[in-house]
Amino acid sequence: MTVAFPSVCLVLGLLTRACLAAEPWTPNFDLYVQGQYVFERNCIVCHGPRGDGRGEMADKVEPRPRSFREGMFKFRSTPFGKLPTDDDLRHTIRHGLSGTAMGMFVQLPDSDVTAVIEYVKSFSRRWRKAENYAEPLQLPAPPDWLGDSQERAAHAARGRTIFQATCSACHGTNADGQGPAVPTLKDIWNFPAKPSDLRQPHPRCGDRPEDLYRVLATGLNGTPMVSFEAPLSSEQRWDIIAWILTLRLR
């Protein structure tokens, strides 16, 4: 494959603009060049040469590849609307996203993963603005009662009531992703946003109770799935999770 490396003027221009704006992310020349090479060998076929999610395979996979140009990432440890950490991006690259064309890039050296993260940041100006950054949320450990079947059943009963009032419009009364609002749901890229079937194991966010809690707390940027950090208490979120766990198809 022939790789078109960026011109020195282009990269220096990026560096100059970032420095003048005194913004948090300042491109690293060496990482940028290495990251472009890694991107074009591994990512361009889906995410496209402009990072807009319009690569050669984009129309052939469902869901469509992520566009990086808006700087919106679903899977993060940071608050709703904020950029992910490098570790968040590294986790997605290494572990992939089940149910999508995003596979696990376990063969890439750590240096290549670090470099491609640097290159991905060049697609969106959101990385250069301090207001888009935040520390990861400090999430609580699962409560002890999750390990007690009798207590868990009581919490699940309360969780079902909360779920019906809060989540069923999108996820459906049976948490099967077939709520009445589904036909109207779109993401910020104007594609249909299909709610997850929460009965299924191994959702893209992770399958552990703490993974489900993280999604309730952080939301999924760019989608109708907002954060429930404010509307619901921590106990209410764990109650919902307890109910979801009773529905899992085996």
N, C-alpha and C positions, 0 to 999 in steps of 0.2 A: 504493500500500500504506500502511495506517495503522500506524505504528510506536509501540509502547507503551514509552516511555522509563522507566527505573527511577525510583522515587521518590528524593528527596534523602535521606530517612531511611534507605532501604535502602543506598545507596552509602556514606553516612557511617557506617552500621553496619559495613559491610565494612572501611572504612578504620580505624575504631576498634578492631575486633577484631584486625586485622593489626598495628596499632601496639602494642597491649597485649601481644601475643604475641611481639613483636620478631622476627617471621619475615621471611625473605628478600624475599618479594614483597609489596609494598605497593600496593594498587590506585591507579591514577591516575584521578581523577574524569573529566577531559576525555576521556582515551583510552577509558575504560570506556563512556561514553555514545556516542562515535563508533563504537567497536567493536561495540556492540549493534546500531546502525543497519546497519553493514556486514554483520554476521552475519545479521540478519533479511532482508536483501536478497539474500544470496548462499548462505547455508549452512543456514538453518533447514529447508528442504524435505527435506533428508537427515538432518541431525544433530539436528533437533528443537528446540523452544523451550527445553527444559531441558538441551540439550547431551548427551542420553542416547542419541543414535543412533537415535531413534524418530520421525523426521520422516515426512511424508506419503509419501515415496518409499522409505522404509526396507525395506518388504517386497517391493519390486519390483526391487531391485538385489542383486547378488552379487559380492563379499562385502558384508555389511551395513556401513552407515556406522559410523565410530568413535564410541563413547561417550567423552566427555571427562570424565565424572564420576569415573572411577577414576584419572585422571591417568596413564594408561599409554599410551605411544606407541611403536609398533614402530620407526620409522625415525629414528635418532638418531646422533650422533657420541659420545655419552656412554656410560659403562659400563652393563652390564645392570642393570635395576631403577631407574635414575636418570631424572630428567626430561630432556627434550631442551633444547637451547639455543634461543634465539629464532631464530638462523640456521637451525637444523634445521627449525623450524616454518615459517619463511619459505620455505625450499627446497620443502617439501611443497606449500604454497599456490601458489607460483609454477610449479612443474614438474608438479604432480599426481602421481597414482599409476597407472601403466599397468595395464590389466586390471581397473580398478575404475571406479566412477562419479565418483571424485574427479578432476575435470579441472584444467586449468592456468588459474589466475586471473591471466593476464598483463595483463589490462586494468585491474586495481586499482592505484591510485596507491600509492606506498610508504607514505604516511601511513595509508591504509586498512588495509594489511597489518599495520603496526605496531599499529594500534588493535584489529584483530580478534584478534591474538595476545593482547593484554591482556585482551580480553573472554573468550576461551577459558579463560584461567587462572582466571577467577572460578568455573568450574564444579567445581573440585576443590580440596580443602584440602591436597593434596600440595604445591601450589606455595607453601604458607606454612610448610613445615617444612624446616629447613636440611639435615637428613640425606638429603633426596631430591635434593640438588644435587651435581653433580660436574663437574669440568673435562672437556672433550672428550678422548678418547684420542688420543695421538700415534701415528698409524699409519705404518708404514714404506712407502717407495716400492716398487713392484714390483721384484723382483730382475732383474738383467741377463739371467739365463739364460732368462727368458720370451721373449726375442727371438731365441733360438737354437733352431731346430727340433729338433736332435739332443739338446741338453741338456734341453729342455722335455719331450721324449718320455721320457727317463729319470726325470725328476721326476714325470711323469704316471703312470708305472707304479707308483711308490711311493705316489702319491696315491690310486690306485684301491684299493690294499690298505687304506690308512688309512680311506678312505670306507666300504668294506664293513664294517669293524669299528665305525665310529663313527656313520655317518649312514644306513645302508641300512634300518634298522628303520622309519624314517619316509619317507625319500626313495626307497627301493627300490634294488635292486642296480644298476639301469640309470639311476638318478637321475631317474626319470620321475614321482616323487611318488606312487608306488604301493606303498609299503612295507607290511609286514604289520601295523604298528601303526596305520595310518591310521584304521580304523573306531573306534578308542578315543580319538582325539586331539580335544581340545576346548580352546578358549581360555578366558580368565578370565570371559568373558561367557556361557559355556556354549554357544557355537556351535561346530559342527564346524571344526576347524583343519586345512585342507588343505595339506599340504606342497607347496612349489613343484616344478614340473617343471623341473629345472635344465638340461634340454637346450634349453629355449626361450630365445631372446634377449629382452632388455629386461625383466627382472624388475623389480618395483616398487622394489627397493632401488637399481637402477642396474645397468648391464651391463658396466662396466669391471672388470678384475681387482681394482683397489683397492676397488671397491664390494662385491664378493663377500668380500674380506678383512674389510672393516668389519663385515659381518653376522656373520661367524664370530667376530669379536672382541667385538662388542657384544650379539649376540643380538637377538631381537625381543620386546620387552616384551609381556606378556599372552598369549603363545603358548607352545607346547611347545619352540620354538626358543630354546635357552639359549645363553649365551656359551661359546665354546671358547677363551677367553683363557687359562684355567688348564690345562684338560686337554691341549691341543695346543700344541706349540711353534710359533713363527712359521714356521719352515721347513716343518713338517707342514701348516700351513694353506695355504701357497703350493703345496705338492705337491697337495693336494686341488683347489685352484683350477686347476692345470695340467691335471688329469684332467678336470674339469668342462668346460674349454674345448675338449677334444677331442671332446666329445659334442654340441656345439651343432648343432641342426638348422638348415639353411639353406633 
